[in-house]
Amino acid sequence: MNRTIFTATLALLLTLTLSACGTDKPGDAATPQKEDAGHDETGHGHEEGESETDGTTIKAALAEQSGIISAPVQAGTIADEHEVQGLLTPVDGRVAQVMARFPGPIRTLRANVGDRVRAGQPLASIDSNLSLTTYSINAPISGVVLARQAQVGAVAGEGTPLFEIGDLSELWVDLHIFGADTQHITAGVPVTVTRMTDGVSQGTTLERVLPGTATASQSTVARATVRNDDGSWRPGAAVTARIVVAMQPAEKVVPLSALQTMEGRDVVFVRDGETYTARPVILGARDASKVEVKSGLEIGEQVVVEQSYVVKADIGKAGASHEH
Ligand SMILES: [Zn+2]
């Protein structure tokens, strides 16, 4: 309860701080190296005419209650990740058409769409017009009945597909890759595939980049396989995938959750006991969860990695009380 009220109050204060300031926008992550690194050597010193205050004190118990967590700056890796889209399709050669061998009326049907069948299981019996005997049609592979075009009493023609059975225990994920990424993304790299319907993910490996280009979209298809033991991955469904091309070592890394922007600059909050100080940082490469710090921090310094916006709001509050 207390925490909710506390957070709500800080959120309100944050809003007031931002509207008073009016120029709070995210830092330009695309060109971090272009910034003048000179003024960062001093770390957290006041810049003239800039911030009124850049630090605050938060009691340990209150910090804990607010979910503020700090962790030491460490070396790490930054992934080169590509987010792409794709479609699930049955694996080639694992869909079978089941035909009538000889024409004749269908006498019985023993499988419906959606049924799981095993190889050799009888699916239908047909009275042959040629031999005047009844013969059985069996499943050629184990899988799921995807389609059935048959009714009892109807005449099955020679070569007419009565059933379509798919082994969907694995599916292909065909991912669409554009432009220069085609040269960049190669087989063997890890892929995380996510269903768009419910966000469920599965890790796999990129198996191959197909030769040729899809004419309509001018994309190249990169293919992976997902396991589908429970049948919850459905052919035809759209997915997104995160392809990790390379992992670059970085000397100093902080989670993205540590980053805030104050007066147009990227900052993190360095904790020393119960004192929290905004520290401008120069950022390098980033991935989905973390960012390289090129300067402004030293290895081992304690940085707020969770609820950093709460610290930012508290510093804003401290600044406001100084001014008025
Ligand atoms: Zn890349």
Residues whose N, C-alpha, C, O or C-beta is under 5 A from the ligand:
A	BS01	ZN	D80 V245
